[in-house]
Amino acid sequence: MSLITAPVRVVPTRLSGFEAGSDDGVAPSAALAGWTAGTRLFKGTRMNTQHLLISALFIASLTGCSAVATKTNTLSDERILSETGGVLGLSPSELTLVERRTEGVNTYVTLKASNGKTYACTVNGGNLFSFGMTNPPVCNPR
């Protein structure tokens, strides 16, 4: 029994988005080699401008989301004291809110306990994007 094999010729017609042998400024050998130094990612500057515009709009929308989250924060001082007190094992009446600031989706508070200890806590949520819900606060002694 003999095995007869014939040579197989593979002719690619389209590789990496480039037509083999097309007149787009890329040599067919470079197109066949895949992503090499001779290939271009975009044809012309219009595509580069579109990508730049899309990237700028995406970054602007993220900045807008942070502003909306800050403006729609619904955490009251009582709710902050209640949630942080639960994490610290203290009742809300044993805590005093010293400082509070909201940046994006986080509210940063400084608390003073009746035993004299000071805590720095971060409360995540409590705004429009989280539908008013919060994650458990993270508190550290100062």
ROSE-418567 format. One record per residue (C-alpha): residue in three letters; residue number from 1; x, z, y. Coordinates in pm, 1 decimal, padded with zeros to 6 digits. Layout:
BEGIN
[ALA,NUM,[X,Z,Y]];
...
//
This chain:
BEGIN
[MET,1,[00000.0,00000.0,00000.0]];
[SER,2,[00147.6,-00097.7,00330.8]];
[LEU,3,[00045.1,00013.5,00672.5]];
[ILE,4,[00041.2,-00263.8,00927.0]];
[THR,5,[00037.6,-00163.9,01290.6]];
[ALA,6,[-00001.4,-00395.1,01582.0]];
[PRO,7,[00138.6,-00320.6,01923.8]];
[VAL,8,[-00123.7,-00182.0,02158.0]];
[ARG,9,[-00117.6,-00273.8,02522.7]];
[VAL,10,[-00285.9,-00028.3,02759.8]];
[VAL,11,[-00370.7,-00169.2,03100.8]];
[PRO,12,[-00495.8,00093.4,03345.9]];
[THR,13,[-00743.3,-00032.1,03601.0]];
[ARG,14,[-00780.5,00276.8,03819.4]];
[LEU,15,[-00547.6,00576.3,03847.3]];
[SER,16,[-00566.8,00874.4,04079.9]];
[GLY,17,[-00813.8,00697.3,04308.3]];
[PHE,18,[-00588.4,00391.9,04361.8]];
[GLU,19,[-00645.5,00040.7,04231.8]];
[ALA,20,[-00347.0,-00076.4,04031.3]];
[GLY,21,[-00196.8,-00370.1,04215.1]];
[SER,22,[-00423.4,-00335.4,04518.8]];
[ASP,23,[-00294.0,-00399.7,04867.0]];
[ASP,24,[-00323.9,-00045.3,05000.9]];
[GLY,25,[00042.4,00017.0,05073.6]];
[VAL,26,[00115.1,00180.7,04739.7]];
[ALA,27,[00322.7,-00004.2,04486.1]];
[PRO,28,[00156.0,-00043.2,04143.9]];
[SER,29,[00448.4,00136.1,03980.3]];
[ALA,30,[00393.8,00436.9,04208.4]];
[ALA,31,[00021.0,00435.3,04131.6]];
[LEU,32,[00093.7,00421.8,03760.3]];
[ALA,33,[00333.9,00714.5,03787.3]];
[GLY,34,[00056.6,00939.9,03920.8]];
[TRP,35,[00111.7,01167.2,04219.3]];
[THR,36,[00458.7,01072.7,04334.6]];
[ALA,37,[00626.3,01055.5,04670.2]];
[GLY,38,[00504.2,00700.9,04728.3]];
[THR,39,[00132.7,00777.9,04703.0]];
[ARG,40,[-00097.8,00871.5,04986.2]];
[LEU,41,[-00372.0,01129.5,04968.2]];
[PHE,42,[-00593.3,00975.0,05234.6]];
[LYS,43,[-00639.3,00620.4,05356.5]];
[GLY,44,[-00627.5,00629.5,05734.2]];
[THR,45,[-00670.1,00904.4,05991.1]];
[ARG,46,[-01049.3,00917.2,05985.3]];
[MET,47,[-01043.8,01118.9,05662.4]];
[ASN,48,[-00787.6,01359.8,05810.6]];
[THR,49,[-01007.9,01410.6,06116.2]];
[GLN,50,[-01311.5,01476.8,05897.4]];
[HIS,51,[-01124.5,01737.6,05693.3]];
[LEU,52,[-00998.5,01904.8,06011.0]];
[LEU,53,[-01350.3,01914.6,06155.5]];
[ILE,54,[-01500.3,02056.4,05835.3]];
[SER,55,[-01228.7,02324.1,05818.4]];
[ALA,56,[-01286.2,02423.8,06180.6]];
[LEU,57,[-01663.0,02450.7,06128.0]];
[PHE,58,[-01610.9,02664.2,05815.6]];
[ILE,59,[-01383.4,02907.7,06001.8]];
[ALA,60,[-01625.5,02924.2,06294.9]];
[SER,61,[-01914.7,03002.3,06061.4]];
[LEU,62,[-01719.7,03288.2,05902.7]];
[THR,63,[-01651.6,03430.8,06247.4]];
[GLY,64,[-02021.0,03398.0,06327.9]];
[CYS,65,[-02115.3,03582.8,06007.2]];
[SER,66,[-01895.3,03874.5,06104.4]];
[ALA,67,[-02058.3,03893.8,06446.9]];
[VAL,68,[-02407.9,03885.3,06294.5]];
[ALA,69,[-02314.0,04159.4,06045.7]];
[THR,70,[-02182.8,04379.6,06327.1]];
[LYS,71,[-02488.2,04325.8,06548.2]];
[THR,72,[-02741.0,04389.6,06270.1]];
[ASN,73,[-02590.9,04715.5,06142.5]];
[THR,74,[-02878.3,04958.3,06078.7]];
[LEU,75,[-02685.1,05266.7,05967.6]];
[SER,76,[-02798.1,05578.9,06151.4]];
[ASP,77,[-02570.4,05877.3,06198.8]];
[GLU,78,[-02792.6,06079.4,05965.5]];
[ARG,79,[-02764.7,05819.6,05689.4]];
[ILE,80,[-02385.5,05805.1,05725.4]];
[LEU,81,[-02362.4,06185.6,05704.1]];
[SER,82,[-02590.5,06188.2,05400.6]];
[GLU,83,[-02401.0,05920.9,05207.6]];
[THR,84,[-02051.8,06045.1,05291.9]];
[GLY,85,[-02154.7,06403.8,05222.1]];
[GLY,86,[-02263.2,06301.4,04873.2]];
[VAL,87,[-01922.8,06147.8,04804.1]];
[LEU,88,[-01736.6,06449.5,04945.6]];
[GLY,89,[-01956.2,06702.6,04766.6]];
[LEU,90,[-02075.6,06854.5,05094.6]];
[SER,91,[-02418.8,06873.8,05249.2]];
[PRO,92,[-02481.6,06664.7,05561.7]];
[SER,93,[-02523.1,06986.8,05764.1]];
[GLU,94,[-02160.7,07077.1,05685.8]];
[LEU,95,[-02030.7,06752.4,05841.6]];
[THR,96,[-01988.9,06644.0,06202.3]];
[LEU,97,[-01948.6,06279.3,06299.0]];
[VAL,98,[-01643.3,06263.2,06527.4]];
[GLU,99,[-01593.8,05888.4,06563.7]];
[ARG,100,[-01773.7,05573.8,06451.0]];
[ARG,101,[-01697.5,05202.2,06483.2]];
[THR,102,[-01839.9,04895.9,06311.8]];
[GLU,103,[-01637.4,04583.1,06235.8]];
[GLY,104,[-01806.3,04308.2,06037.5]];
[VAL,105,[-01972.8,04456.6,05729.6]];
[ASN,106,[-01775.6,04783.7,05738.5]];
[THR,107,[-01848.2,05099.3,05937.1]];
[TYR,108,[-01548.5,05328.0,05984.5]];
[VAL,109,[-01620.5,05694.5,06054.3]];
[THR,110,[-01416.3,06008.0,06110.1]];
[LEU,111,[-01583.4,06325.4,05990.2]];
[LYS,112,[-01502.4,06691.3,06045.9]];
[ALA,113,[-01619.7,06937.7,05780.6]];
[SER,114,[-01723.0,07295.4,05854.7]];
[ASN,115,[-01419.9,07415.2,05653.0]];
[GLY,116,[-01188.9,07245.9,05909.5]];
[LYS,117,[-01088.8,06941.6,05703.5]];
[THR,118,[-01105.7,06593.3,05856.9]];
[TYR,119,[-01197.9,06282.0,05658.1]];
[ALA,120,[-01170.8,05909.2,05729.2]];
[CYS,121,[-01448.7,05716.3,05555.1]];
[THR,122,[-01546.6,05352.5,05519.5]];
[VAL,123,[-01910.4,05260.5,05458.6]];
[ASN,124,[-01961.0,04900.9,05343.7]];
[GLY,125,[-02299.9,04739.2,05408.0]];
[GLY,126,[-02605.1,04854.7,05596.0]];
[ASN,127,[-02659.7,04523.5,05775.4]];
[LEU,128,[-02867.5,04207.6,05753.0]];
[PHE,129,[-02642.8,04044.6,05489.8]];
[SER,130,[-02672.5,04339.9,05250.6]];
[PHE,131,[-03044.7,04388.4,05324.9]];
[GLY,132,[-02963.6,04737.9,05454.2]];
[MET,133,[-02808.6,04851.0,05124.8]];
[THR,134,[-02467.3,05014.6,05115.3]];
[ASN,135,[-02191.9,05059.7,04861.2]];
[PRO,136,[-02073.7,05415.6,04796.3]];
[PRO,137,[-01851.6,05523.2,05086.7]];
[VAL,138,[-01476.7,05556.0,05039.5]];
[CYS,139,[-01341.2,05875.1,05196.2]];
[ASN,140,[-00985.2,06001.2,05230.7]];
[PRO,141,[-00857.6,06325.4,05384.0]];
[ARG,142,[-00668.8,06282.2,05707.2]];
//
